[in-house]
Amino acid sequence: MNAITIRNLSEEATRELEARAVDNGTTVEEEAQRILQEILGKTAEAEDDEPEVGLGTALRRLGEKFPELADIDFSRDQTPARGPSFE
């Protein structure tokens, strides 16, 4: 795991980070890590052109991308689920 040092962080920012850590029951280091990961994750999502999709849409897109998969049957089994038998 990498380590970073943040120099010249204002007293106000330090106090706010410490307060957030206390509110969330974490250490200051964990809180800073969580904030960075959250922000970087949002940036990565913003750069992604396609929104999140369901399984059916993902399978359809996969079929469009790889036509050789067209022969695979992706339909769901419609048989009702049965409970366990203890006999």
N, C-alpha and C positions, 0 to 999 in steps of 0.2 A: 504494500500500500504506500502511496506517495504521501509526502508531508509538505505543507506549504506554510510560509510565514507571512502574515499580513502586518506590515509596518505602518506606523502613523495613522492607525485607526482612531478616530475621534473618541473622546470620552463618552459622548452621547451615544454613538453607535455601539460602543462596548457595553454601556449600561442597558441599552435596548436588547442586545444579544443575550446578555445575562438574564434579563427579565423574561425573555421568550423561553430560555432554557429552563428557568424555574417553573414557568407556567406549563411547559410540556413535560416536566419531570425528567429532563435530560441534562447532560453536561453542556457547557458552552461549546466544546469541540463537536459533540454530536449534533447540536443545534445548527452550528455553522455548516457542518457536512450535509445535514438534511436540507437546509436552505439552498446550498449550491446545487445539490442533486435535483431538487425540485425545479429550480430555475433552468438548469441545463436541460432537464427533461422536457420542460415546456418549450424551450428553444428548438429542440430536436423535433418535437411534434409540430411546431409552427412551420418548420422547413419542409415537413412531409406534405406532399400535395394531396394525398388521398386520406380522407377521414377514416376513422375506425369502421369496420364493416362486420357483419355477422358471418357465420360459418357458411351459409348458403351462397352469399355473394362472393366470399373468398374462394369457394370451390368453383363457382362459375368463372371467375376471373382466371383461376388456375387452368381451367379447361380452355379458355380463350388463348392463354399464353402458350400452352402446350397442346396443340391439336391432337397429338397422338394419344392423349388421355380420354378422348371423346368416347371410346368404347367402354370405359369404366362406368358402372351403374352406381351413382351416388345417392339413390333414393333411400328414404328411411324405411325401416321395417315397421309396418303399421299394426303388428300383432300386439294386443294388450299385454302388459306385464302381468305375470302371475306371482302370487305370494309364495314364500317358501313352504315346503311340505315337510312336516316333522314326523311322518309315518315311516 
